[in-house]
């Protein structure tokens, strides 16, 4: 399991943010991270059951119910619409040692049907 994901060994949240910036820019071309800034503001240790709906089913066989993940999250501004910034929640799911990045996600606000939309920015497990 150690070979899975993108190596982020030795990076702090700023370093991880800088490494993830290019993937965010692919999705949101107007996004720019200022030097020394981190897009991630919080970190949590979560079990698979807590992020079960976020991890694509095709990867569930790689993990057990006891699998733990470090999940870093924060807010990014991706543009402006009618004089208001367009803010998105971003989340990075990593292994429990914080050395390998697995999934980079964007959690959008609730859509018209009342459901929260989550989409993959980058899948490092492919």
NUDRENKOL-113947 format. One record per atom (N, C-alpha, C): residue in three letters; residue number from 1; x, y negated, z negated. Coordinates in Angstrom, 2 decimals, decimal comma, padded with zeros to 5 digits. Atoms other than C-alpha are relative to their C-alpha. Layout:
R;Ala;NUM;X;Y;Z
...
***
This chain:
R;Unk;1;000,82;001,20;000,00
R;Unk;1;000,00;000,00;000,00
R;Unk;1;000,86;-001,26;000,00
R;Unk;2;-000,85;001,18;000,05
R;Unk;2;002,98;-002,36;-000,41
R;Unk;2;000,25;-000,63;001,36
R;Unk;3;-000,28;000,53;-001,34
R;Unk;3;003,39;-002,75;003,36
R;Unk;3;-001,17;-000,78;000,58
R;Unk;4;001,18;000,70;-000,52
R;Unk;4;-000,10;-004,20;003,79
R;Unk;4;000,11;-001,50;-000,25
R;Unk;5;000,11;001,43;000,20
R;Unk;5;-000,66;-007,90;004,23
R;Unk;5;001,23;-000,78;000,40
R;Unk;6;-001,07;000,94;-000,32
R;Unk;6;001,55;-010,92;004,75
R;Unk;6;000,82;-000,27;-001,25
R;Unk;7;-000,88;000,22;001,15
R;Unk;7;004,56;-011,33;002,46
R;Unk;7;-000,02;-001,47;-000,43
R;Unk;8;-000,07;001,34;000,59
R;Unk;8;004,32;-014,36;000,15
R;Unk;8;000,84;000,04;-001,29
R;Unk;9;-000,85;-000,21;001,17
R;Unk;9;006,88;-013,11;-002,39
R;Unk;9;000,82;-001,25;-000,30
R;Unk;10;-000,81;001,11;000,46
R;Unk;10;008,50;-015,86;-004,42
R;Unk;10;-000,57;-001,38;000,25
R;Unk;11;000,59;001,31;-000,29
R;Unk;11;006,17;-018,64;-003,24
R;Unk;11;-000,96;-000,41;-001,11
R;Unk;12;000,99;000,53;000,92
R;Unk;12;004,24;-020,85;-005,63
R;Unk;12;-001,22;-000,42;000,81
R;Unk;13;001,24;000,34;-000,72
R;Unk;13;000,79;-022,20;-004,74
R;Unk;13;000,24;-001,00;001,12
R;Unk;14;-000,32;000,96;-001,06
R;Unk;14;002,30;-025,07;-002,72
R;Unk;14;000,63;000,73;001,18
R;Unk;15;-000,65;-000,77;-001,06
R;Unk;15;004,51;-022,67;-000,76
R;Unk;15;-000,98;000,89;000,74
R;Unk;16;001,02;-000,84;-000,63
R;Unk;16;001,60;-020,31;-000,14
R;Unk;16;-000,91;-000,85;000,86
R;Unk;17;000,85;000,93;-000,77
R;Unk;17;-000,54;-023,27;000,99
R;Unk;17;000,67;-000,38;001,32
R;Unk;18;-000,72;000,38;-001,21
R;Unk;18;002,13;-024,36;003,43
R;Unk;18;000,06;001,15;001,00
R;Unk;19;-000,04;-001,17;-000,88
R;Unk;19;002,36;-020,82;004,81
R;Unk;19;-001,38;000,26;000,63
R;Unk;20;001,36;-000,23;-000,49
R;Unk;20;-001,45;-020,64;005,20
R;Unk;20;-000,50;-001,14;000,90
R;Unk;21;000,45;001,18;-000,74
R;Unk;21;-001,75;-024,12;006,77
R;Unk;21;-000,17;000,28;001,48
R;Unk;22;000,09;-000,23;-001,45
R;Unk;22;-001,09;-022,90;010,31
R;Unk;22;-001,23;000,82;000,38
R;Unk;23;001,20;-000,79;-000,28
R;Unk;23;-003,96;-020,40;010,08
R;Unk;23;-001,26;-000,85;-000,16
R;Unk;24;001,14;000,91;000,21
R;Unk;24;-006,35;-023,06;008,73
R;Unk;24;-000,11;-000,95;001,20
R;Unk;25;000,00;000,91;-001,15
R;Unk;25;-005,32;-025,41;011,57
R;Unk;25;-000,57;000,69;001,24
R;Unk;26;000,59;-000,73;-001,13
R;Unk;26;-006,24;-022,69;014,09
R;Unk;26;-001,52;-000,08;-000,02
R;Unk;27;001,45;000,06;000,14
R;Unk;27;-009,79;-022,84;012,75
R;Unk;27;-000,52;-001,43;-000,05
R;Unk;28;000,39;001,39;000,20
R;Unk;28;-009,96;-026,52;011,81
R;Unk;28;001,14;-000,90;000,46
R;Unk;29;-001,14;000,75;-000,55
R;Unk;29;-007,60;-028,49;014,12
R;Unk;29;000,25;-001,35;-000,68
R;Unk;30;-000,18;001,31;000,63
R;Unk;30;-008,17;-031,77;012,23
R;Unk;30;000,59;000,11;-001,41
R;Unk;31;-000,51;-000,18;001,36
R;Unk;31;-006,96;-030,28;008,93
R;Unk;31;001,50;-000,24;-000,06
R;Unk;32;-001,44;000,20;000,23
R;Unk;32;-003,58;-031,42;007,60
R;Unk;32;000,24;000,02;-001,49
R;Unk;33;-000,39;-000,07;001,40
R;Unk;33;-001,94;-030,61;004,31
R;Unk;33;001,15;-000,96;-000,22
R;Unk;34;-001,08;000,94;000,30
R;Unk;34;000,15;-033,41;002,83
R;Unk;34;001,17;000,73;-000,66
R;Unk;35;-001,21;-000,59;000,56
R;Unk;35;003,73;-032,58;001,84
R;Unk;35;-000,12;000,09;-001,51
R;Unk;36;000,04;-000,20;001,44
R;Unk;36;003,88;-031,12;-001,64
R;Unk;36;-001,37;000,27;-000,56
R;Unk;37;001,37;-000,24;000,45
R;Unk;37;000,13;-030,57;-001,81
R;Unk;37;-000,37;001,46;000,19
R;Unk;38;000,50;-001,37;-000,10
R;Unk;38;-001,66;-027,26;-002,33
R;Unk;38;-001,49;-000,03;000,28
R;Unk;39;001,44;-000,10;-000,25
R;Unk;39;-005,02;-026,34;-000,88
R;Unk;39;-000,67;000,87;-001,05
R;Unk;40;000,53;-000,89;001,03
R;Unk;40;-005,41;-023,88;-003,76
R;Unk;40;000,12;-000,65;-001,37
R;Unk;41;000,04;000,67;001,29
R;Unk;41;-006,44;-025,23;-007,15
R;Unk;41;-000,27;000,95;-001,15
R;Unk;42;000,34;-000,96;001,05
R;Unk;42;-007,63;-022,16;-009,06
R;Unk;42;000,47;001,38;000,41
R;Unk;43;-000,36;-001,39;-000,25
R;Unk;43;-006,50;-018,60;-009,39
R;Unk;43;-000,74;000,89;-000,98
R;Unk;44;000,75;-000,95;000,82
R;Unk;44;-008,43;-015,62;-010,70
R;Unk;44;000,48;001,41;000,31
R;Unk;45;-000,23;-001,42;-000,24
R;Unk;45;-007,77;-011,92;-011,14
R;Unk;45;-001,38;000,65;000,02
R;Unk;46;001,32;-000,61;-000,17
R;Unk;46;-010,78;-010,01;-009,83
R;Unk;46;000,16;001,46;000,42
R;Unk;47;000,05;-001,39;-000,42
R;Unk;47;-011,64;-006,35;-009,35
R;Unk;47;-000,77;000,11;001,31
R;Unk;48;000,66;-000,21;-001,28
R;Unk;48;-012,88;-004,90;-006,08
R;Unk;48;-001,50;-000,21;-000,08
R;Unk;49;001,46;000,14;000,10
R;Unk;49;-016,48;-004,77;-007,30
R;Unk;49;-000,44;-001,47;-000,03
R;Unk;50;000,34;001,42;000,07
R;Unk;50;-016,39;-008,54;-007,86
R;Unk;50;000,12;-000,70;001,35
R;Unk;51;-000,16;000,60;-001,33
R;Unk;51;-015,32;-009,27;-004,28
R;Unk;51;-000,42;000,99;001,09
R;Unk;52;000,43;-001,07;-000,90
R;Unk;52;-016,92;-006,21;-002,69
R;Unk;52;-000,67;-000,53;001,27
R;Unk;53;000,71;000,56;-001,15
R;Unk;53;-019,13;-008,31;-000,41
R;Unk;53;000,88;-000,85;000,90
R;Unk;54;-000,91;000,85;-000,77
R;Unk;54;-016,17;-010,37;000,79
R;Unk;54;000,98;000,85;000,80
R;Unk;55;-000,96;-000,88;-000,67
R;Unk;55;-013,75;-007,55;001,66
R;Unk;55;-000,75;000,81;001,06
R;Unk;56;000,69;-000,77;-001,05
R;Unk;56;-014,77;-006,06;005,03
R;Unk;56;-000,03;001,49;-000,31
R;Unk;57;000,18;-001,43;000,28
R;Unk;57;-016,10;-002,51;004,75
R;Unk;57;001,11;000,86;000,58
R;Unk;58;-001,04;-000,81;-000,63
R;Unk;58;-013,38;-001,24;007,09
R;Unk;58;001,25;000,12;-000,87
R;Unk;59;-001,16;-000,06;000,88
R;Unk;59;-010,84;-001,87;004,27
R;Unk;59;-000,29;000,63;-001,35
R;Unk;60;000,35;-000,52;001,33
R;Unk;60;-012,72;-000,39;001,33
R;Unk;60;000,74;001,29;-000,33
R;Unk;61;-000,72;-001,26;000,26
R;Unk;61;-010,95;002,96;001,75
R;Unk;61;001,44;-000,24;-000,48
R;Unk;62;-001,36;000,31;000,42
R;Unk;62;-007,63;001,21;001,02
R;Unk;62;000,10;-000,28;-001,51
R;Unk;63;000,02;000,42;001,39
R;Unk;63;-008,69;000,29;-002,50
R;Unk;63;-000,89;000,91;-000,83
R;Unk;64;000,85;-000,74;000,92
R;Unk;64;-010,26;001,88;-005,57
R;Unk;64;-000,81;-001,00;-000,83
R;Unk;65;000,77;000,88;000,87
R;Unk;65;-012,76;000,50;-008,07
R;Unk;65;000,88;-000,70;-001,02
R;Unk;66;-000,93;000,60;000,96
R;Unk;66;-009,77;-000,23;-010,33
R;Unk;66;000,96;-000,99;000,65
R;Unk;67;-000,89;000,93;-000,69
R;Unk;67;-007,98;-002,29;-007,66
R;Unk;67;-000,28;-001,43;-000,45
R;Unk;68;000,09;001,40;000,41
R;Unk;68;-007,26;-005,83;-008,83
R;Unk;68;000,62;-000,88;001,09
R;Unk;69;-000,46;000,96;-001,00
R;Unk;69;-006,68;-008,87;-006,65
R;Unk;69;000,19;-001,35;-000,66
R;Unk;70;-000,12;001,40;000,38
R;Unk;70;-005,39;-012,37;-007,20
R;Unk;70;-000,74;-000,78;001,08
R;Unk;71;000,78;000,81;-000,94
R;Unk;71;-007,86;-014,77;-005,60
R;Unk;71;000,26;-001,47;-000,33
R;Unk;72;-000,27;001,43;000,15
R;Unk;72;-006,74;-018,36;-005,12
R;Unk;72;-001,05;-000,75;000,80
R;Unk;73;001,02;000,77;-000,71
R;Unk;73;-009,33;-020,95;-004,18
R;Unk;73;000,20;-001,49;-000,20
R;Unk;74;-000,06;001,46;000,07
R;Unk;74;-009,70;-024,64;-003,56
R;Unk;74;-000,87;-000,60;001,07
R;Unk;75;000,80;000,73;-000,98
R;Unk;75;-011,26;-027,27;-001,35
R;Unk;75;000,92;-000,64;001,03
R;Unk;76;-000,72;000,70;-001,06
R;Unk;76;-010,08;-028,63;001,98
R;Unk;76;-000,99;-000,93;000,69
R;Unk;77;000,79;000,91;-000,81
R;Unk;77;-011,33;-031,55;004,02
R;Unk;77;000,37;000,24;001,44
R;Unk;78;-000,28;-000,38;-001,38
R;Unk;78;-011,67;-030,61;007,67
R;Unk;78;-000,43;-001,05;001,01
R;Unk;79;000,42;001,05;-000,91
R;Unk;79;-013,09;-033,80;009,16
R;Unk;79;-000,97;-000,92;-000,69
R;Unk;80;000,97;000,95;000,54
R;Unk;80;-015,61;-036,54;008,69
R;Unk;80;-001,21;-000,03;000,92
R;Unk;81;001,26;000,09;-000,75
R;Unk;81;-019,24;-036,71;009,76
R;Unk;81;-000,85;-001,08;-000,64
R;Unk;82;000,85;001,10;000,46
R;Unk;82;-021,30;-039,87;009,42
R;Unk;82;000,52;-000,60;-001,30
R;Unk;83;-000,66;000,64;001,14
R;Unk;83;-018,84;-041,48;006,97
R;Unk;83;000,07;000,87;-001,24
R;Unk;84;-000,16;-000,92;001,12
R;Unk;84;-018,80;-038,37;004,76
R;Unk;84;001,02;001,06;000,38
R;Unk;85;-000,99;-001,04;-000,30
R;Unk;85;-015,94;-035,92;004,48
R;Unk;85;-000,68;001,36;000,03
R;Unk;86;000,50;-001,35;-000,17
R;Unk;86;-016,60;-032,36;005,54
R;Unk;86;000,89;000,92;-000,82
R;Unk;87;-000,80;-000,77;000,93
R;Unk;87;-015,35;-030,35;002,59
R;Unk;87;-000,39;001,47;000,04
R;Unk;88;000,23;-001,45;-000,03
R;Unk;88;-014,99;-026,56;002,66
R;Unk;88;000,74;000,65;-001,16
R;Unk;89;-000,68;-000,80;001,00
R;Unk;89;-014,12;-024,01;000,02
R;Unk;89;000,82;001,06;000,72
R;Unk;90;-000,89;-000,96;-000,64
R;Unk;90;-011,18;-021,83;000,96
R;Unk;90;000,48;000,99;-001,07
R;Unk;91;-000,43;-001,02;000,95
R;Unk;91;-010,09;-018,57;-000,67
R;Unk;91;001,03;000,91;000,66
R;Unk;92;-001,02;-000,95;-000,43
R;Unk;92;-007,00;-016,39;-000,33
R;Unk;92;-000,05;001,19;-000,95
R;Unk;93;000,00;-001,23;000,79
R;Unk;93;-007,19;-012,79;-001,51
R;Unk;93;001,36;000,67;000,18
R;Unk;94;-001,34;-000,60;000,00
R;Unk;94;-003,84;-011,25;-002,46
R;Unk;94;000,01;001,25;-000,88
R;Unk;95;-000,13;-001,14;000,88
R;Unk;95;-002,62;-008,09;-004,12
R;Unk;95;000,19;-000,48;-001,44
R;Unk;96;-000,02;000,40;001,41
R;Unk;96;-002,47;-008,04;-007,92
R;Unk;96;001,35;-000,52;-000,49
R;Unk;97;-001,30;000,57;000,39
R;Unk;97;001,23;-008,98;-008,00
R;Unk;97;000,24;-001,36;000,65
R;Unk;98;-000,15;001,29;-000,68
R;Unk;98;000,73;-012,03;-005,75
R;Unk;98;001,10;-000,02;001,04
R;Unk;99;-001,09;-000,07;-000,97
R;Unk;99;003,34;-010,79;-003,27
R;Unk;99;-000,47;000,20;001,43
R;Unk;100;000,52;-000,27;-001,35
R;Unk;100;001,09;-009,91;-000,30
R;Unk;100;-001,37;-000,66;000,14
R;Unk;101;001,29;000,62;-000,30
R;Unk;101;-001,74;-011,97;001,21
R;Unk;101;-000,80;000,96;000,87
R;Unk;102;000,86;-000,92;-000,74
R;Unk;102;-004,68;-009,90;002,49
R;Unk;102;-000,99;-000,71;000,91
R;Unk;103;001,07;000,66;-000,76
R;Unk;103;-007,50;-012,21;003,61
R;Unk;103;-000,03;-001,48;-000,33
R;Unk;104;000,18;001,44;000,18
R;Unk;104;-007,87;-015,96;004,12
R;Unk;104;-001,42;-000,31;000,49
R;Unk;105;001,42;000,18;-000,26
R;Unk;105;-011,54;-016,97;003,97
R;Unk;105;-000,43;-001,44;-000,17
R;Unk;106;000,66;001,28;000,21
R;Unk;106;-013,74;-020,02;004,23
R;Unk;106;-001,42;000,30;-000,48
R;Unk;107;001,33;-000,18;000,56
R;Unk;107;-016,84;-020,11;002,06
R;Unk;107;-000,76;-001,29;000,24
R;Unk;108;000,77;001,20;-000,31
R;Unk;108;-019,34;-022,54;003,50
R;Unk;108;-001,17;-000,14;-000,94
R;Unk;109;001,18;000,25;000,80
R;Unk;109;-022,23;-024,11;001,77
R;Unk;109;-001,15;000,88;000,45
R;Unk;110;001,18;-000,79;-000,32
R;Unk;110;-025,59;-022,41;001,76
R;Unk;110;-000,59;-000,47;001,32
R;Unk;111;000,56;000,35;-001,30
R;Unk;111;-027,06;-022,27;005,25
R;Unk;111;-001,51;-000,21;-000,10
R;Unk;112;001,43;000,28;-000,05
R;Unk;112;-030,66;-022,96;006,31
R;Unk;112;-000,88;001,11;-000,57
R;Unk;113;000,78;-001,12;000,53
R;Unk;113;-031,82;-019,51;005,18
R;Unk;113;000,25;000,23;-001,48
R;Unk;114;-000,29;-000,14;001,41
R;Unk;114;-030,41;-019,98;001,68
R;Unk;114;001,15;000,94;-000,30
R;Unk;115;-001,12;-000,91;000,17
R;Unk;115;-027,48;-017,62;002,24
R;Unk;115;001,33;-000,75;000,10
R;Unk;116;-001,33;000,57;-000,11
R;Unk;116;-023,86;-018,55;001,60
R;Unk;116;000,72;000,67;001,16
R;Unk;117;-000,74;-000,53;-001,15
R;Unk;117;-021,78;-018,14;004,75
R;Unk;117;001,47;000,11;-000,35
R;Unk;118;-001,42;-000,24;000,21
R;Unk;118;-018,34;-016,64;004,48
R;Unk;118;000,56;000,47;001,34
R;Unk;119;-000,62;-000,50;-001,22
R;Unk;119;-016,08;-016,28;007,48
R;Unk;119;001,50;000,11;-000,18
R;Unk;120;-001,41;-000,32;000,07
R;Unk;120;-012,61;-014,95;008,01
R;Unk;120;000,79;-001,01;000,83
R;Unk;121;-000,94;000,85;-000,73
R;Unk;121;-009,92;-017,45;008,94
R;Unk;121;001,15;000,86;000,52
R;Unk;122;-001,10;-000,88;-000,42
R;Unk;122;-007,15;-014,84;009,00
R;Unk;122;-000,08;001,30;-000,79
R;Unk;123;-000,01;-001,34;000,58
R;Unk;123;-007,09;-011,10;008,34
R;Unk;123;001,44;000,51;000,11
R;Unk;124;-001,38;-000,46;000,01
R;Unk;124;-003,58;-010,06;007,29
R;Unk;124;000,11;001,51;-000,14
R;Unk;125;000,00;-001,46;000,11
R;Unk;125;-004,60;-006,41;006,92
R;Unk;125;-000,09;000,69;001,35
R;Unk;126;000,15;-000,60;-001,33
R;Unk;126;-005,14;-005,85;010,66
R;Unk;126;001,27;000,68;000,43
***
